[in-house]
Amino acid sequence: MPTRNEISKFSILKINLFTCLNLVFFILLFNVFSTYCHGQITFTVSQPKLSISNDNLTITYDILGAKADEKFNIWLEVTDDKGVKINAAALSGDIGDSVVAGSNKRIVWNLNADNIFIDNTINVEIIAEKIKPEVVMEDSKVTEEPAPALTRVKVGNHILQSAVFPGWGLTTLTKGKPYWLMGVAGIGCIASSIYYNQKAHSSYDTYLTSSDDDIVDYWQDAVDQGDISKVFAYSAAAIWVVNLGIVTIKATSMNKAYKRSRLNAISVSPRIDSSTYTPMLSLNYKF
């Protein structure tokens, strides 16, 4: 067992507000300058190919990037060169609300049946909408709720909120979900760490003025209480690190999804010049 002179060199780390702020600031800088790569695969519709024979316009296309059992609602939008919609009703093939993903999809439009005579340029656009599966719960079918509209978020603001109080940024991102409980746990760990740190110093001071009979007990109490204080401090730091990592990932992912949604608003539709029967392409952007 060490003597009083040897133990007098024993020191306990004092935890104060300045130390905690330095820790949070370091974690914040680490998260801001770290890179994160995250992507999701979405389905795409290939560029359609058009061919006309007699009174039939044939359109072929592929649905790529989707599972084989996923179904889509497929429809056409046909307009003339002035943007006036043309009613296309005599359609057959891979069109409607039960088209499965895959290649070599084919739609045939009977122009004669719709009394359509192509004497000018027309625009043909294929639109695909994935059909969401039904969720079965207790022998009853419940349709999934539509996904909320995607918006751009400010990653730095949410990281700063989470640095100040764990869970704050996530609660804002998720429209009120109780991630703020992470902050309650983090503050609780800091408070407990400070409490046991003060007890350790009190036990150590008592050890310095105690008699030889109980000196060892006070020294051991100071060591044990100091260890408990460090455990709570490390737990608080872990809560901050995990929280900042999650909010960075989630906010970045939401912005990537927003960018993909804006890119999907751009579509290329084929059209045919009726005088030369030459396939052409038109670029469309939906605001």
C-alpha positions in Angstrom: 0.0 0.0 0.0 1.5 3.4 -0.9 2.6 5.8 1.8 1.1 9.3 2.4 4.0 11.0 0.6 3.6 8.7 -2.4 -0.2 9.1 -2.5 0.1 12.9 -2.1 1.1 13.0 -5.8 -2.4 11.5 -6.6 -4.5 14.0 -8.6 -8.0 13.9 -9.9 -9.1 15.6 -13.2 -11.3 18.6 -12.4 -14.3 18.8 -14.8 -15.6 22.3 -15.4 -17.7 24.1 -18.0 -14.7 25.2 -20.1 -13.5 21.7 -20.5 -16.9 20.5 -21.7 -17.2 23.3 -24.2 -13.8 22.5 -25.6 -14.9 18.9 -26.0 -18.1 19.9 -27.8 -16.2 22.4 -30.0 -13.7 19.7 -31.1 -16.5 17.2 -31.9 -18.3 19.9 -33.9 -15.3 20.7 -36.0 -14.7 17.0 -36.6 -18.2 16.5 -37.9 -18.3 19.7 -40.1 -15.1 18.8 -41.9 -15.7 15.1 -42.2 -17.1 13.7 -45.5 -20.0 11.4 -45.9 -21.0 9.4 -48.9 -24.5 8.0 -49.0 -26.7 7.0 -51.9 -30.0 5.4 -52.6 -30.9 3.6 -55.8 -34.1 4.7 -57.5 -35.8 3.4 -60.6 -35.4 5.0 -64.0 -37.3 4.8 -67.3 -35.1 4.5 -70.3 -35.4 6.7 -73.3 -38.3 5.4 -75.3 -37.9 4.3 -78.9 -40.7 5.1 -81.4 -41.7 3.5 -84.6 -44.7 4.0 -86.8 -46.2 1.4 -89.1 -49.5 1.8 -91.0 -51.9 3.2 -88.4 -50.0 2.0 -85.3 -47.4 3.9 -83.3 -45.2 1.5 -81.3 -43.3 2.8 -78.2 -40.7 0.6 -76.5 -39.0 1.3 -73.2 -37.3 -0.2 -70.1 -37.9 0.2 -66.4 -34.5 0.0 -64.8 -33.2 -0.1 -61.2 -36.3 -1.6 -59.6 -37.0 -5.0 -58.2 -38.6 -7.6 -60.4 -41.8 -7.8 -58.4 -42.3 -4.0 -58.2 -45.3 -2.7 -60.2 -45.8 0.7 -61.8 -48.6 2.8 -63.1 -47.6 3.8 -66.7 -49.4 6.4 -68.8 -48.7 8.6 -71.8 -49.0 12.3 -72.3 -49.3 13.3 -76.0 -49.3 16.9 -77.2 -49.0 18.6 -80.5 -46.3 21.1 -81.4 -48.4 23.9 -79.8 -48.7 22.0 -76.5 -52.3 21.0 -76.9 -53.1 17.7 -75.3 -54.1 14.8 -77.7 -56.4 12.2 -76.2 -54.7 8.8 -76.6 -57.2 6.1 -75.7 -56.7 3.2 -78.0 -53.6 1.9 -76.2 -52.5 -1.6 -75.5 -49.5 -3.4 -74.1 -47.4 -2.4 -71.1 -49.5 0.5 -69.9 -51.8 0.9 -66.9 -51.5 0.2 -63.2 -50.0 -3.3 -63.3 -46.8 -3.0 -65.3 -43.9 -4.9 -63.6 -40.3 -3.7 -63.8 -38.0 -5.0 -66.5 -36.8 -4.5 -70.1 -38.4 -4.5 -73.5 -41.7 -2.9 -72.5 -44.0 -2.2 -75.4 -47.0 0.1 -75.9 -49.0 0.2 -79.2 -51.2 3.2 -80.0 -53.9 2.5 -82.7 -54.1 5.9 -84.3 -57.0 5.0 -86.6 -59.2 3.9 -83.7 -58.7 7.3 -82.0 -59.3 9.1 -85.3 -55.8 10.6 -85.1 -54.0 11.6 -88.3 -50.5 12.8 -87.8 -50.1 15.8 -90.1 -47.7 17.7 -87.8 -45.1 17.2 -85.1 -46.4 15.4 -81.9 -44.7 15.0 -78.5 -45.0 11.7 -76.6 -43.9 11.4 -73.0 -43.9 8.2 -70.8 -44.7 8.8 -67.2 -44.0 6.0 -64.6 -45.2 6.0 -61.0 -44.3 3.2 -58.6 -47.2 1.6 -56.9 -46.6 1.3 -53.2 -47.4 -2.1 -51.7 -50.1 -2.6 -49.2 -49.2 -3.3 -45.5 -51.1 -6.2 -44.0 -51.9 -5.8 -40.3 -54.1 -8.3 -38.4 -55.8 -9.6 -41.5 -56.7 -6.1 -42.8 -55.0 -4.1 -45.5 -53.8 -0.7 -44.8 -52.4 1.5 -47.6 -49.1 3.2 -46.8 -49.2 6.9 -46.2 -47.7 9.0 -49.1 -44.2 10.1 -48.6 -43.8 13.8 -47.4 -42.6 16.4 -49.9 -38.8 16.6 -50.0 -37.2 19.9 -49.0 -33.6 21.2 -48.7 -32.2 21.4 -45.1 -29.4 23.4 -43.7 -26.9 20.8 -42.4 -24.8 23.3 -40.5 -27.8 24.7 -38.5 -28.8 21.2 -37.4 -25.3 20.2 -36.4 -25.0 23.4 -34.3 -28.3 22.7 -32.6 -27.1 19.1 -31.8 -23.8 20.4 -30.5 -25.6 22.7 -28.1 -28.1 20.1 -27.0 -28.0 16.5 -28.2 -31.1 15.5 -30.1 -32.2 19.0 -30.8 -31.2 18.9 -34.5 -32.7 15.4 -35.0 -36.0 16.6 -33.4 -36.1 19.5 -35.8 -35.3 17.3 -38.8 -38.0 14.7 -37.9 -40.7 17.3 -37.2 -40.9 16.7 -33.4 -39.8 13.2 -32.7 -38.4 12.9 -29.1 -34.7 12.7 -29.9 -34.2 15.5 -27.4 -34.2 12.7 -24.8 -30.6 12.1 -25.9 -29.8 15.6 -24.6 -31.5 14.8 -21.3 -29.3 11.7 -21.0 -26.2 13.7 -22.0 -26.8 16.5 -19.5 -27.5 13.9 -16.8 -24.2 12.2 -17.4 -22.4 15.6 -17.2 -24.1 16.4 -13.9 -23.3 13.0 -12.5 -19.7 13.3 -13.6 -19.3 16.7 -11.9 -21.1 15.3 -8.7 -18.7 12.4 -8.4 -15.7 14.5 -9.3 -16.5 16.8 -6.4 -17.1 13.9 -4.0 -13.7 12.5 -5.1 -12.0 15.8 -4.2 -13.8 15.9 -0.9 -12.7 12.3 -0.1 -9.1 13.2 -1.1 -9.1 16.3 1.1 -10.4 14.2 4.0 -7.6 11.7 3.3 -5.0 14.4 3.6 -6.2 15.4 7.1 -7.2 11.9 8.4 -5.5 9.7 11.0 -3.4 6.8 10.0 -6.2 4.3 10.9 -8.6 5.3 8.1 -6.2 6.9 5.6 -6.4 4.0 3.1 -10.3 4.0 3.1 -10.5 7.7 2.2 -7.8 7.3 -0.5 -9.7 4.4 -2.0 -13.0 6.3 -1.9 -11.3 9.2 -3.8 -10.0 6.8 -6.5 -13.3 5.0 -6.9 -15.3 8.2 -7.1 -12.9 9.6 -9.6 -13.3 6.6 -11.8 -17.1 6.8 -11.7 -16.8 10.5 -12.6 -14.7 9.6 -15.7 -17.2 6.9 -16.8 -20.0 9.5 -16.8 -17.8 12.0 -18.6 -17.0 9.5 -21.3 -20.6 8.5 -21.6 -21.6 12.1 -22.1 -18.9 12.5 -24.8 -20.2 9.4 -26.6 -23.7 10.7 -26.6 -22.5 14.0 -28.2 -20.4 12.1 -30.8 -23.1 9.6 -31.8 -25.8 12.4 -31.9 -23.6 14.6 -34.1 -22.8 11.7 -36.4 -26.5 10.8 -36.9 -27.7 14.3 -37.5 -24.9 14.9 -40.1 -25.8 11.6 -41.9 -29.5 12.3 -41.9 -29.4 15.9 -43.0 -26.9 15.1 -45.8 -29.1 12.2 -46.9 -32.2 14.4 -47.0 -30.3 16.9 -49.2 -29.1 14.2 -51.5 -32.7 12.9 -51.8 -33.9 16.5 -52.6 -31.3 16.9 -55.3 -32.4 13.5 -56.9 -36.0 14.6 -56.8 -35.2 17.8 -58.7 -33.2 15.8 -61.3 -36.2 13.5 -61.7 -38.3 16.5 -62.6 -36.3 16.7 -65.8 -37.5 14.4 -68.5 -36.7 13.7 -72.1 -39.6 12.8 -74.3 -39.5 11.5 -77.9 -41.6 13.0 -80.7 -42.0 12.4 -84.4 -42.1 14.8 -87.2 -45.1 13.8 -89.3 -43.8 15.1 -92.5 -40.4 13.3 -92.4 -41.2 10.6 -89.8 -37.9 11.6 -88.1 -37.6 10.7 -84.4 -36.8 13.8 -82.3 -36.3 14.5 -78.5 -37.7 17.3 -76.4 -36.5 18.3 -72.9 -39.2 18.9 -70.2 -38.8 20.4 -66.8 -41.6 20.2 -64.1 -41.5 23.0 -61.5 
